[in-house]
Amino acid sequence: MTSNPRLDALSRGERLQLLRFVASFAWADLSISAGERAFVHGLVSRLHLPPEEAIEVEGWLKVPPPPDEVDPTLVPREHRQLFLATVREMVKTDGQISREERENLSLLEQLMR
């Protein structure tokens, strides 16, 4: 899991936004592996989310966040590289990068330039 101290600088809304992206990418291949689930749980812990937000994130592991809530254009410029790095880590966490994950990651990288 990422140990980037810049995670600590994210606002409450930005933390949830990041986790929406991470959960969305975990769903890219239509299933969430144990490694992806562990990565999300570790990120929730690292971000020190309060219980109600952790429950919200857990819900995204059962049902992906709505696509309109995962809009790369809404990510502040100063956090785009952090979001990309975190999503890349999550995609690699299960040791397999599916075609869907690869395509979605490529699109995200293009949209966040």
C-alpha positions in Angstrom: 0.0 0.0 0.0 1.1 3.5 -0.7 3.0 5.3 2.1 3.0 8.7 0.4 2.7 11.4 3.1 0.7 13.5 0.6 -2.3 11.4 1.4 -2.5 13.1 4.7 -2.9 16.5 3.0 -6.2 15.4 1.3 -9.4 16.9 2.5 -12.3 14.7 3.6 -14.0 15.1 0.2 -10.7 14.4 -1.6 -10.1 11.2 0.5 -13.5 9.9 -0.5 -13.0 10.9 -4.1 -9.7 9.0 -4.1 -11.4 5.9 -2.7 -14.2 6.1 -5.2 -11.5 5.9 -8.0 -9.7 3.0 -6.2 -13.0 1.1 -5.8 -14.0 1.8 -9.3 -10.8 0.4 -10.6 -11.1 -2.6 -8.4 -14.4 -3.3 -10.2 -12.9 -2.9 -13.7 -12.7 -6.7 -14.3 -16.1 -7.2 -12.7 -14.7 -8.9 -9.5 -12.8 -7.7 -6.5 -9.9 -9.9 -5.5 -8.8 -10.5 -1.9 -5.7 -8.4 -2.6 -7.7 -5.5 -4.0 -10.1 -5.7 -1.0 -7.1 -5.7 1.4 -5.5 -2.7 -0.5 -8.8 -0.7 -0.1 -9.0 -1.6 3.6 -5.4 -0.6 4.1 -6.0 2.7 2.4 -9.0 3.4 4.5 -6.9 2.8 7.6 -4.0 4.9 6.3 -6.4 7.8 5.6 -7.9 7.5 9.1 -11.5 7.5 7.9 -14.2 7.8 10.5 -16.5 4.8 10.8 -19.3 6.2 8.7 -17.0 6.9 5.8 -15.4 3.5 6.1 -18.9 2.0 5.9 -19.5 4.0 2.7 -16.3 2.7 1.2 -17.2 -0.9 2.2 -20.4 -0.4 0.2 -18.4 0.4 -2.9 -16.7 -3.0 -2.6 -20.2 -4.5 -2.8 -21.5 -2.2 -5.5 -19.3 0.0 -7.5 -19.6 3.8 -7.1 -21.8 5.4 -9.8 -19.8 6.5 -12.9 -20.8 10.1 -12.5 -19.1 10.2 -9.1 -15.8 9.1 -10.6 -15.0 12.1 -12.8 -11.3 12.6 -13.4 -11.9 16.3 -14.4 -13.0 17.0 -10.8 -9.7 15.8 -9.3 -7.7 18.9 -8.3 -4.6 19.3 -10.5 -2.3 19.2 -7.5 -3.6 15.7 -6.6 -3.8 14.1 -10.0 -0.4 12.4 -9.8 -1.2 11.1 -6.3 -4.5 9.7 -7.5 -2.9 8.0 -10.5 -0.1 6.5 -8.4 -2.6 5.1 -5.9 -4.9 3.7 -8.6 -1.8 2.1 -10.3 -0.8 0.5 -7.0 -4.3 -0.9 -6.6 -4.4 -2.3 -10.1 -1.1 -4.1 -9.6 -2.1 -5.4 -6.1 -3.5 -8.8 -7.3 -0.6 -9.5 -9.5 -2.7 -9.5 -12.7 -3.7 -6.5 -14.8 -6.7 -7.3 -16.9 -7.4 -5.8 -20.3 -10.2 -3.7 -18.8 -7.9 -2.4 -16.0 -5.2 -1.6 -18.5 -7.6 0.3 -20.8 -9.3 2.2 -17.9 -5.9 3.1 -16.5 -4.7 4.4 -19.8 -7.9 6.5 -20.2 -7.5 7.9 -16.7 -3.9 8.8 -17.4 -5.0 10.7 -20.6 -7.8 12.5 -18.8 -5.6 13.6 -15.9 -2.9 15.2 -18.0 
